[in-house]
Amino acid sequence: MEKMRFEKYHGLGNDYLVYDCYKNVTQLDSGKVQRICERHYGFGSDGILSGPGWGKKVWKKDSNEVLEERFGVTIWNPDGSQAEKSGNGVQIFARYLKDSGYVTGNSCVVEMMGGEVQVDYLNPSGSSIRTSMGTLAFDAKSIGAVHVPDGYGEEMVEVPLVFDGEIIKCSCVSVGNPHCVVAAPELSRERVCQLGKAAEQSPYFSKRINMNLVRVVDRQHMEMEIYERGAGYTLASGTSCCAAAGVMYRIGKVDSRVLVSMPGGTLEVEMTPEGLVYLTGEVQKVGTMILTPSFLEK
């Protein structure tokens, strides 16, 4: 078995390993991912970004000008499952594409299981990134919600759901992956983990779901705590920010541009009346990690 090389990055403490398919031979699978992501016996991370699965440049006719650069990525959760989309994950992957010379321009398109996103680099190094995250969807089908209370199939906004015997008013939305958003006067890690574990195991959601506990500070600022399916408690999450901001905007609690503060730091979310959502944040490189062949043979 060949050595495996990873590049580690983080976005506000939400850390990922990038596994370049062109620079490695070994194929990832669920078992390998679980062992590599383990924080005490492996490298430790909130997931692995495997790609570029393909690369494509669209050139302007009869010109050397590149109109579009397009790449694919697979997002692995620490439990070995695959995620449809990740806001911090796609921005980390985009930073890696810039660092490695795959992207030569100021923007690119990244395709993943949950759809494609447009990435714009806001500085020469590619550390500051604005991403078009797609359209918010509040319908039960997009979220994978089943067995919901009567009358809430069209829009899962302020729906009474039962977790651990407690009735909780929830709003559910998909940003390419499913989220449950709960407004609360106070936030805590313990509370979001309690609700997150219950929601992840709940029969309401056929695809499982991410849990976001939110407190609105004012119309331009929110705070939140996050529990991600397949990963657990997380310091920051781009899609969770988009989902929570989208819900609060939908019910009239915040303006169309809002700062979202998490334990790992703050991201900016912008929304349009049509439901489009944009995410702006910073990505930092940690370093290169080499996995010895014997690690996966034990």
C-alpha positions in Angstrom: 0.0 0.0 0.0 1.3 3.4 -1.0 1.7 6.3 1.4 -1.3 8.6 1.5 -0.8 12.4 1.3 -3.4 14.8 2.8 -3.5 18.6 2.9 -5.2 19.9 6.0 -7.2 23.2 6.1 -9.8 24.7 8.4 -12.5 27.3 8.1 -13.2 28.8 11.6 -12.1 25.5 13.2 -14.2 23.3 10.9 -11.3 21.2 9.6 -11.0 19.0 6.6 -8.4 16.8 5.0 -8.0 17.2 1.2 -7.1 14.0 -0.6 -5.9 14.7 -4.1 -7.0 11.8 -6.4 -4.3 12.8 -9.0 -1.5 12.6 -6.4 -2.6 9.4 -4.5 -3.1 5.8 -5.6 -5.1 4.3 -2.7 -8.9 4.5 -3.0 -10.8 5.8 0.0 -13.7 3.9 1.5 -15.9 4.2 4.5 -13.6 2.2 6.8 -10.5 4.1 5.8 -12.2 7.4 6.3 -13.4 6.6 9.8 -9.9 5.6 10.9 -8.2 8.6 9.3 -10.6 11.1 10.7 -10.4 9.7 14.3 -9.0 12.4 16.5 -7.0 10.3 18.9 -5.7 7.4 16.8 -5.8 9.1 13.3 -5.2 12.5 11.8 -8.4 13.9 13.1 -10.8 16.0 11.0 -14.4 16.9 10.4 -14.2 15.1 7.1 -12.2 14.3 3.9 -12.6 16.1 0.6 -11.6 13.8 -2.2 -11.0 15.3 -5.6 -10.7 16.8 -8.1 -12.7 13.9 -9.5 -12.4 15.7 -12.9 -11.3 19.0 -14.2 -12.6 21.0 -17.1 -11.8 24.4 -18.6 -14.2 26.2 -20.9 -12.3 28.4 -23.3 -13.6 31.5 -25.2 -13.9 30.7 -28.9 -10.8 31.7 -30.9 -9.1 33.0 -27.7 -6.8 32.0 -24.9 -9.3 33.3 -22.3 -10.7 30.8 -19.9 -14.4 31.4 -19.4 -15.0 28.7 -16.7 -13.0 26.2 -14.6 -15.0 23.3 -13.2 -14.1 20.6 -10.8 -15.7 17.8 -8.8 -15.4 16.8 -5.1 -16.6 14.0 -2.9 -17.3 14.9 0.7 -16.8 12.2 3.4 -18.1 12.6 6.9 -16.0 11.2 9.8 -18.4 8.3 10.3 -17.7 7.1 6.7 -20.9 8.4 5.1 -20.9 10.9 2.3 -22.4 14.4 2.6 -24.3 16.1 -0.3 -22.8 19.5 0.4 -20.6 21.5 2.8 -20.1 25.3 2.8 -16.8 25.3 4.6 -15.8 22.1 2.8 -16.3 23.6 -0.7 -14.4 26.7 0.3 -11.6 24.7 1.7 -11.5 22.6 -1.5 -11.6 25.8 -3.6 -8.6 27.1 -1.6 -6.7 23.9 -2.3 -7.5 24.1 -6.0 -6.0 27.6 -6.0 -2.9 26.6 -3.9 -2.2 23.6 -6.2 -2.5 25.5 -9.4 -5.6 23.7 -10.7 -7.5 27.1 -10.8 -5.7 29.9 -12.6 -8.5 32.5 -12.6 -10.5 34.4 -10.0 -13.4 31.9 -9.9 -14.4 28.3 -10.4 -17.4 26.0 -10.3 -17.3 23.0 -7.8 -19.7 20.1 -8.4 -20.7 17.7 -5.5 -23.5 15.3 -4.8 -25.8 18.2 -3.6 -25.4 20.3 -6.7 -22.8 22.8 -8.0 -21.7 26.1 -6.6 -19.9 29.1 -8.0 -16.8 30.1 -6.0 -15.2 33.6 -6.3 -11.8 34.4 -4.8 -11.7 37.7 -3.1 -7.9 38.0 -2.7 -4.9 36.7 -4.7 -4.1 33.9 -2.2 -7.6 32.5 -2.4 -8.0 32.6 1.4 -11.1 34.8 1.3 -13.9 33.3 -0.7 -17.5 34.1 -1.6 -19.7 31.1 -2.7 -23.1 31.0 -4.3 -24.6 28.1 -2.3 -27.8 27.6 -4.3 -31.4 28.0 -3.5 -33.1 27.4 -0.2 -35.9 24.7 -0.3 -38.4 24.5 2.6 -40.6 21.7 1.2 -40.6 18.3 2.9 -39.5 16.3 -0.1 -36.3 18.3 -0.6 -35.5 17.9 3.1 -36.3 14.2 3.2 -38.9 14.8 5.9 -41.5 12.1 6.4 -44.3 11.5 9.0 -44.6 15.2 9.5 -47.7 16.8 11.1 -50.6 17.4 8.8 -50.5 20.6 6.9 -46.8 21.1 7.0 -45.8 19.1 3.8 -45.5 22.2 1.6 -43.3 24.2 3.8 -41.5 23.0 6.9 -41.6 26.4 8.7 -42.2 26.6 12.4 -43.4 23.0 12.6 -44.1 21.3 16.0 -41.9 18.2 16.2 -41.3 15.9 19.1 -37.7 15.1 20.2 -37.0 13.0 23.3 -40.7 13.6 24.3 -40.4 17.4 24.1 -42.4 19.4 21.6 -40.0 21.7 19.7 -40.9 24.4 17.2 -38.6 23.8 14.2 -38.1 25.1 10.7 -36.5 22.7 8.2 -34.7 23.7 5.0 -32.4 22.2 2.4 -29.3 24.0 1.1 -28.5 20.9 -0.9 -28.3 19.1 2.4 -31.0 19.0 5.1 -31.1 21.2 8.2 -33.4 21.7 11.2 -33.3 25.2 12.7 -34.5 25.9 16.3 -34.7 29.4 17.7 -33.7 29.7 21.4 -33.2 32.4 24.0 -29.9 30.8 25.1 -27.4 28.6 23.4 -25.2 25.8 24.7 -23.2 22.9 23.4 -25.1 20.5 25.7 -28.5 21.6 24.3 -27.6 21.4 20.6 -26.0 18.0 21.2 -29.1 16.7 22.9 -31.4 17.9 20.1 -28.9 17.0 17.4 -28.7 13.3 18.5 -32.4 13.1 18.8 -33.0 14.6 15.4 -30.3 12.5 13.7 -32.0 9.3 14.9 -35.6 10.6 14.4 -38.0 8.8 12.0 -39.0 12.3 10.8 -36.0 12.5 8.5 -35.2 9.8 5.9 -31.7 11.3 5.2 -30.9 12.2 8.8 -30.5 16.0 9.5 -28.2 18.7 10.8 -29.4 20.5 13.9 -28.9 24.3 14.3 -29.7 26.1 17.6 -30.0 29.9 16.9 -30.2 33.1 18.8 -31.0 36.3 17.0 -28.9 39.2 18.4 -30.3 41.9 16.1 -31.4 42.1 12.4 -27.8 42.0 11.2 -26.3 39.4 13.6 -27.1 35.9 14.8 -25.4 33.4 17.0 -25.6 29.6 16.7 -24.5 26.2 17.9 -24.3 23.2 15.4 -24.6 19.4 15.5 -23.9 17.8 12.2 -25.2 14.4 11.1 -22.3 12.0 10.7 -19.9 14.4 12.4 -21.4 15.5 15.7 -20.7 18.8 17.5 -19.0 21.3 15.1 -17.3 24.6 15.7 -18.6 26.1 12.4 -20.5 25.1 9.3 -21.1 27.0 6.1 -24.3 25.2 5.1 -25.7 25.5 8.6 -25.1 29.3 8.5 -27.0 29.5 5.2 -29.8 27.4 6.5 -30.2 29.2 9.8 -30.0 32.7 8.2 -32.4 31.6 5.5 -35.0 30.5 8.1 -34.6 33.7 10.2 -34.9 35.8 7.0 -38.0 33.7 5.9 -39.8 34.4 9.2 -38.8 38.1 9.3 -36.3 38.1 12.1 -33.2 39.3 10.2 -32.2 41.3 7.2 -31.0 39.9 3.8 -27.4 40.3 4.9 -26.4 38.9 8.3 -23.3 37.9 10.2 -23.5 34.5 11.8 -21.3 33.9 14.9 -20.3 30.3 15.9 -17.8 29.1 18.5 -15.2 28.9 15.7 -15.8 32.4 14.3 -18.1 34.4 12.1 -19.3 34.0 8.5 -21.4 36.4 6.4 -24.6 35.2 4.6 -26.5 37.1 2.0 -29.9 36.1 0.7 -32.2 37.2 -2.1 -36.0 37.3 -2.2 -35.9 34.4 -4.7 -34.2 32.2 -2.1 -30.6 32.3 -3.4 -28.0 32.3 -0.7 -24.3 33.4 -0.7 -21.6 32.6 1.9 -18.4 34.6 2.5 -15.6 33.3 4.8 -11.9 32.7 5.3 -9.9 29.5 4.9 -6.5 28.7 6.5 -4.0 26.0 5.6 -2.7 23.9 8.4 -0.1 21.7 6.6 0.7 18.5 4.9 0.1 15.1 6.5 1.6 11.8 5.3 -0.1 8.5 6.4 2.2 5.6 6.7 1.1 2.4 4.8 1.1 0.3 8.0 -1.6 2.5 9.6 -4.4 1.0 7.6 -3.0 -2.5 7.8 -3.6 -2.8 11.6 
